[in-house]
Amino acid sequence: MNKNYIIPNEWSIIEDGFDAENVEASESLFSIGNGSMGQRANFEEDYSGKTFQGSYIGGIYYPDKTRVGWWKNGYPEYFAKVLNAPNWIGIHIKINETTFDLNTCKISNFKRELNMKEGWLSRSFQATLPTGEEIEVFAKRLISVKYNEVGAIEYQIKALNFSGEITFSPYLDAGIENEDANYDEFFWEILNIVEGTNNGCILSKTLKTGFHVATAMEVEFAINGKSVEVPQETEIAEKSLTYTYSLTVAEGETITIYKYGSYVSSLNYKNEELIAAAALNVKSAKELGFKTLLQSQIDAWAEIWKTADIVIEGDVKAQQGIRFNIFQLNQTYMGTDARLNIGPKGFTGEKYGGSTYWDTEAYCIPFYMATKDASVAKNLLLYRYNQLDKAIENAAKLGFKNGAALYPMVTMNGEECHNEWEITFEEIHRNGAMVYGIYNYVNFTQDFEYIPKNGLEVMIAISRFWHQRANYSAAKEQYVILGVTGPNEYENNINNNFYTNYLAAWCIEYTVECLAKVRDLYGADFERVMAKTNLTDAEINKWLEVSGNMYFPFDEERKVFLQQDGFLDKEIIPVSQLPKSERPINQKWSWDRILRSCYIKQADVLQGMFLFENRFSKDELERHFDFYEPLTVHESSLSPCVHSILAASIDRMPKAYEQYVRTSRLDLDDYNHEVHEGCHITSMAGTWMSIVQGFGGMRVWDDGVLNFKPQIPAEWKSYSFTINFRGSILKVYISKNECKFMNESDSELKLFVNNKEISIPSNQLVTV
């Protein structure tokens, strides 16, 4: 596969030329969605080559039975899988009785474009069939942002060298199976197939979870741009509905099929309403027409880009990279439904089950709260608050008591559903991310009221977990946390991971700090929460004994915190000395060899210093960066962004830029050789932070004041971004010579630039 086949462009992802080796990668890269549903960029017509069919609906999942070699007590019963939904885009096509299949045709002038500015996907090409007919094809597709249960396709075929018959057979296929099914099961039951005139619907139900989904289509035709009625033949199979239409075409004429699709689910409708609701959606879409739907899509994305866009002058590949990241983040999550969250692959693939990880709290919340209304980030917090009871159940299954909570590593409904012991039982640092997400949100928005209303209960339950998970070491005369896996998953079952211990102590300190503030300012809420949780001062004092006496491994010679006990027992060899033929090590080395090596998958100690940068001096940050970065192989998508931000913070701009390019083009250039499985959605939020928090130096410290320390990569002429800070829209422009801040709100905004306070009057521009 050619890893660098995407054409650099500021606003579009473009593939020029057809290569079967790139098909599955392109299906990921050109994915489209609207926060409620999405799909891989599969071809509408038949394709007999290697392909990964994928359409997904937010919140619809199946509890696939866990597959493990050796069962251990505490293992989850299932691994939740986002379901590969019925396929509504498909159109079988025949040219004079020959099936049109890109895998059997000679293809020329192939171009595929994902227009990120306007939110649509297109393909154009010429094809010569094995029987000699030559056709020109143009297809455009969208998943509507405004009408979030609707998608639409415009598909044109022009007869170049023949007159004859073209047969279109648009279909609904409810027999799609998950690529990642553990036991090759089919996860759906087909309940009803409803035929109509140019429209139809399939009603399906998920096994076990019982979600009902109606998938509908409606079609219309035009010849040379003029609408035509075409007789319909119907075929109903066990899991599919197909209509067939035959049209006569003269040489040089163009036939267009418009296909409108819809998913509706029992998340939003009563079961008995689904068929009618889906049918109404596609009927309404047809009445609006493709051009109107396209214009509404263009308008909707224009509104999104007003606050989400980052403009880079002088570096097209960097510009394309950040817009691709921002575009995919918005396609994955719009923030309107607190029942939904952000899967690491979004709607672009099935790896990781499409479930929610700690990535949301650690990486995604800053992007959503700064580029959208604060309520969007708040919905992500409410998702966890609403699953607190399940988190307490998860902890109880592992032997924790008294309302201690362990949030799941992987979940759809709050239950843990990850089945690798080193992650399920040991990667407990995810609990700290839940509290850090609350802190980050409150600090940025000043919405402290979220804590007494919702957050405090979560924080108490997590502090109880940390108190119970730590134990006193008589030898060290301090508290330790044993048997964990930190963010660096190339170390398992280690003791005293710095990041985990530090986060545990901080969680307790922050919870106690917030308890005092709630008691003083929200007396009624304080009494309610204390009564509900049965929390006492004596228990709080036990927590503080743990947090105040937590052990952190430290090397006196290097003056650095160690990733865990015994880290220096390893042979310390920089990554730069590894032969390229042995990279990536997760694909070339045995797991045993990886675990014994010093190589770090992603930021671990540095992850803690990224989250709590203001607690460390610049000298400390430099020492730790210089020790750990050379040992990091960046084989997690979450790694380069953290290193980019820290490098900028310690004035290492060449390294910051290097890591920015890696994170922003991780998928576009397929650094980890895995984009065919789907895009790395959650790390894309880290890419946004690499610019805004890294190069822009934006921080909101504990005092709640907005700070900037602007820098610019040597490769750029300028860059600009927009943030929504507590309801004030601030546009920031940074060039090599100056910084401009435009306050687009109706009230004055105070901030610090390079430690100097400036005031920006409402609707005024200030140049620094």
ABEGO torsion letter per residue (X at the ends): XBABABBBBAABBBBBEBBAAAAAAAAAAABBBAGABBBBBBBABBBABBBBBBBBBBGBBBBBBBBBABBBBGBBABBBBBBBBBBAABBBBBBGGBBBBAAABBBBGBBBBBBAAAGBBBBBBBBBBAAGBBBBBBBBBBBBAABAABBBBBBBBBBAABBEBBBBBBBBBAABBBAABAAGBBABBBABBBBBBGBBBBBBBBBGAGBBBBBBBBBBBBBGGBBBBBBBBBBBBAABBBBBBBBBBBBGBBBBBBBBBBBBBAAABBAAAAAAAAAAAAAAAAAAEAAAAAAAAAAAAAAAAAAABBBBBGBAAAAAAAAAAAAAAAAABAGABAABBBBAAEAAEABGGGBBBAAAAAAAAAAAAAABBAAAAAAAAAAAAAAAAAAAAAAAAAGBBGGBBBBBABBAAGBBABABAAAAAABAAAAAAAAAAAAAAAAAAGBAAAAAAAAAAAAAAAAAAAAAABBBBAAAGBBBBBGBBBABAABBGBBGBAAAAAAAAAAAAAAAAAAAAAAAABAAAAAAAAAAAGBBAAAAAAAAAAAAABBBBBBAAAGBBBABBGAAABBBBBAAABBAAAOBAAAABBAAAAAABABBABBBAAAAAAAAAAABBAAAAAAAAAAAAAABAGABAAAAAAAAAAAAAAGBAAAAAAAAAAAAAAAAAGAAGAAAAEBBAAAAAAAAAAAAABAAGBBBBAAGBBBBBBBBBAABABBBBBBBBGGBBBBBBBBAABBBBBBABABBBBBBBGGBBBBBBBGBBBBX
